């Protein structure tokens, strides 16, 4: 799970895996990119949509 900031948490993406191996990955497109902390800009935002 990735989120924008530790204080004003806004979910950006989430990945879930069940014991049986089924998985789910989802991304939001309506979060405020300007409120994301520096790490999220550097390591997460460039990976969204791939």
C-alpha positions in Angstrom: 0.0 0.0 0.0 1.3 3.4 -0.9 -0.1 6.7 0.4 0.7 10.3 -0.1 2.0 11.3 3.4 2.2 10.0 7.0 0.1 12.8 8.4 -2.5 13.5 5.7 -2.8 9.9 4.4 -4.3 9.7 0.9 -4.2 6.2 -0.7 -2.4 6.1 -4.1 -2.2 2.3 -4.7 -2.7 -1.0 -3.0 -1.7 -4.6 -3.6 -3.3 -7.6 -1.9 -2.4 -11.3 -2.1 -4.6 -14.0 -0.6 -3.1 -17.2 0.9 -4.3 -19.1 -2.2 -2.3 -16.9 -4.5 -5.1 -14.7 -5.9 -4.0 -11.1 -6.1 -5.4 -7.7 -6.6 -3.7 -4.4 -7.5 -5.4 -1.1 -7.8 -4.4 2.5 -8.3 -6.2 5.7 -7.7 -6.0 8.5 -10.2 -7.9 11.2 -8.2 -5.4 11.7 -5.4 -3.6 15.1 -4.9 -0.1 14.6 -6.3 1.0 17.9 -4.8 0.4 16.6 -1.3 2.6 13.6 -1.8 5.8 13.4 0.3 9.2 13.5 -1.5 9.7 9.7 -1.3 6.4 9.1 -3.1 7.4 11.5 -5.9 10.8 9.8 -6.3 9.9 6.2 -6.0 6.1 5.6 -6.5 4.5 8.1 -8.9 6.7 7.1 -11.8 5.6 3.4 -11.3 1.9 4.1 -11.5 0.1 3.0 -14.6 2.7 0.3 -15.6 
